[in-house]
Amino acid sequence: MYLDELDRSAWVQLGSAATDKRSGLRYVSLCSVDTAGHPQARLVVLRRVETAARTIEFHTDTRSPKWREFAAYPFATVLGFSAEVQLQLRLQGRVRLHGPGSMLATKAWQNLPHWTRVTYRGGPPGEETDCETPEELSTCALGDDGEGQSVFGLLVFKAYHLDCFQLGRPANKRSLFAYDEAGTLVSGRWVNP
Ligand SMILES: Cc1cc2nc3c(=O)[nH]c(=O)nc-3n(C[C@H](O)[C@H](O)[C@H](O)COP(=O)(O)O)c2cc1C
């Protein structure tokens, strides 16, 4: 496979993960650096991909540590693995925050189902709660789903580099790609796996 085909195929995989709940790339690790300079990682749902711009959208609570981390230091790594196609994708880039009231967050919120909306109704992620049992906690989170909109935000990750690791026989293959500001592929090369 030629390098540009491989790049295209990697982005097709990412694009289909946004709509296919069974895709291995549906849940990816989104990695940040916290204010102490320590690496942080968490799983997030890949919500939308714009291949031409090389952007990937994630939804989150604007009270979460990751929101503050990206506000302070916007560089991120996104890591995913599809067992189905035996492909690891490691993307490096920058995150832009689109908070409550922004056009993107408002539009995304309108398309969220009720059960996803209510997940934004609870207290700030990671903070101690007054609820004493998990049952109580889930009751606290139920109610008018509109309330969560004031803390709902979008993280839009823009990739500048992609490290593509394809498991296979007789040999694994690894390639590195770079994109410019417009999202155009500017370089691709094979490297030792
Ligand atoms: C499968 C899975 C999917 C998740 N998807 C999201 C998501 O799309 N957005 C999000 O903010 N947190 C999501 N989470 C929770 C995060 O992994 C994380 O625990 C939480 O957002 C707090 O992260 P932070 O403290 O680093 O900000 C998901 C967790 C799991 C297990």
The ligand as an ORCA input file, in Angstrom:
! r2SCAN-3c Opt
* xyz 0 1
  C     -15.791      4.129     27.528
  C     -15.719      5.497     28.163
  C     -16.076      6.596     27.401
  C     -15.995      7.878     27.956
  N     -16.330      8.955     27.189
  C     -16.181     10.199     27.687
  C     -16.419     11.354     26.853
  O     -16.791     11.259     25.680
  N     -16.217     12.575     27.407
  C     -15.799     12.734     28.697
  O     -15.628     13.872     29.129
  N     -15.554     11.670     29.503
  C     -15.730     10.410     29.026
  N     -15.464      9.313     29.808
  C     -14.978      9.545     31.193
  C     -13.486      9.912     31.130
  O     -12.728      8.772     30.766
  C     -12.955     10.510     32.428
  O     -13.044      9.556     33.458
  C     -13.707     11.769     32.845
  O     -14.074     12.554     31.719
  C     -12.851     12.630     33.775
  O     -11.690     12.999     33.090
  P     -10.697     14.133     33.624
  O     -10.734     14.044     35.111
  O      -9.372     13.781     33.060
  O     -11.201     15.445     33.096
  C     -15.559      8.032     29.285
  C     -15.223      6.915     30.036
  C     -15.305      5.673     29.486
  C     -14.934      4.474     30.329
*
